[in-house]
Amino acid sequence: MKKLYPESGVELNPFISKHYDTLMNLLSFGKYKGFIHRAIKDMQIQKEDAILDFGCGTGRNACLMMQYLSDKGFITGLDISEAMEVQFKKNCSRYPNTEFLNHRIDLPFQLDKKYDKVFISFVLHGFPQNIRENIIQNAFNHLKPGGTFNILDFAEFDMNAMPFYYRIPFQKGECPYAFDFIERDLKQMLSGFGFDDFKEHLYFKKYARLMVARKPEKS
Ligand SMILES: C[S@@+](CC[C@H](N)C(=O)[O-])C[C@H]1O[C@@H](n2cnc3c(N)ncnc32)[C@H](O)[C@@H]1O
């Protein structure tokens, strides 16, 4: 598999993609389910929200978000992986208000509507910084005024201060872009694009974070 960004850890091979949800459950010793439920609850989804999911993966998150939506809500998932597309369509087949688009999130793109929320879960860390900035701009462009960008990802932390039983798996399993991401000030990064009214929720001993940032009503 030829990667768009050779050092990226979020461009997954077909085998990992096919077993992604199971691997997350195993690697987190069964804690992933409770964690993702909590994070999605913390997004404060409203019944009629239109949600755009960047790098949506298997649809596991979309199915959870659908629990908060009425039949007027809607989720569009964007991903480049065919293995993820198959799973998303299967997992979300019971939800007519979901769609999957095979679409890159790292280049400028147009969709025919604006969204109340853009969600991105464990994707942003896996890109070089200048490409992360393209993704943030894409989120801003696709939000309605007053809409929120919901980034679920690694928090800011000092890798060397981690206990060895967290540090070793992180160092072995994550890509170099992730090591750079955890040292950056995400709030400052988002402010540079015009986002404000930040809310943060921390999980997994403060190593993971949901950052909610608002697109101002007037921008
Ligand atoms: C680590 S997985 C996370 C999946 C999902 N967000 C979740 O939390 O379960 C990263 C996802 O980003 C997708 N991805 C990687 N690069 C992408 C790109 N340039 N455009 C769109 N999706 C991308 C991958 O195919 C994969 O599904």
Ligand as a Chemical Component Dictionary entry (heavy atoms), coordinates in Angstrom:
data_LIG
# 
_chem_comp.id                   LIG 
_chem_comp.type                 NON-POLYMER 
_chem_comp.pdbx_formal_charge   0 
_chem_comp.three_letter_code    LIG 
# 
loop_
_chem_comp_atom.comp_id 
_chem_comp_atom.atom_id 
_chem_comp_atom.alt_atom_id 
_chem_comp_atom.type_symbol 
_chem_comp_atom.charge 
_chem_comp_atom.model_Cartn_x 
_chem_comp_atom.model_Cartn_y 
_chem_comp_atom.model_Cartn_z 
_chem_comp_atom.pdbx_ordinal 
LIG C1  C1  C 0  -6.793  5.678  13.232 1  
LIG S1  S1  S 1  -8.141  5.515  12.119 2  
LIG C2  C2  C 0  -9.471  6.302  13.040 3  
LIG C3  C3  C 0  -10.820 5.903  12.519 4  
LIG C4  C4  C 0  -12.024 6.536  13.260 5  
LIG N1  N1  N 0  -11.972 7.964  13.195 6  
LIG C5  C5  C 0  -12.089 6.081  14.677 7  
LIG O1  O1  O 0  -11.848 6.861  15.593 8  
LIG O2  O2  O -1 -12.427 4.897  14.896 9  
LIG C6  C6  C 0  -7.730  6.734  10.908 10 
LIG C7  C7  C 0  -8.704  6.825  9.746  11 
LIG O3  O3  O 0  -8.363  7.962  8.935  12 
LIG C8  C8  C 0  -8.490  7.581  7.566  13 
LIG N2  N2  N 0  -7.643  8.471  6.771  14 
LIG C9  C9  C 0  -6.281  8.515  6.760  15 
LIG N3  N3  N 0  -5.854  9.465  5.913  16 
LIG C10 C10 C 0  -6.965  10.043 5.379  17 
LIG C11 C11 C 0  -7.173  11.091 4.433  18 
LIG N4  N4  N 0  -6.145  11.720 3.862  19 
LIG N5  N5  N 0  -8.449  11.420 4.116  20 
LIG C12 C12 C 0  -9.503  10.767 4.672  21 
LIG N6  N6  N 0  -9.361  9.765  5.577  22 
LIG C13 C13 C 0  -8.104  9.410  5.924  23 
LIG C14 C14 C 0  -8.055  6.132  7.559  24 
LIG O4  O4  O 0  -8.478  5.443  6.398  25 
LIG C15 C15 C 0  -8.677  5.605  8.837  26 
LIG O5  O5  O 0  -9.988  5.131  8.645  27 
# 
loop_
_chem_comp_bond.comp_id 
_chem_comp_bond.atom_id_1 
_chem_comp_bond.atom_id_2 
_chem_comp_bond.value_order 
_chem_comp_bond.pdbx_ordinal 
LIG C1  S1  SING 1  
LIG S1  C2  SING 2  
LIG S1  C6  SING 3  
LIG C2  C3  SING 4  
LIG C3  C4  SING 5  
LIG C4  N1  SING 6  
LIG C4  C5  SING 7  
LIG C5  O1  DOUB 8  
LIG C5  O2  SING 9  
LIG C6  C7  SING 10 
LIG C7  O3  SING 11 
LIG C7  C15 SING 12 
LIG O3  C8  SING 13 
LIG C8  N2  SING 14 
LIG C8  C14 SING 15 
LIG N2  C9  SING 16 
LIG N2  C13 SING 17 
LIG C9  N3  DOUB 18 
LIG N3  C10 SING 19 
LIG C10 C11 SING 20 
LIG C10 C13 DOUB 21 
LIG C11 N4  SING 22 
LIG C11 N5  DOUB 23 
LIG N5  C12 SING 24 
LIG C12 N6  DOUB 25 
LIG N6  C13 SING 26 
LIG C14 O4  SING 27 
LIG C14 C15 SING 28 
LIG C15 O5  SING 29 
# 
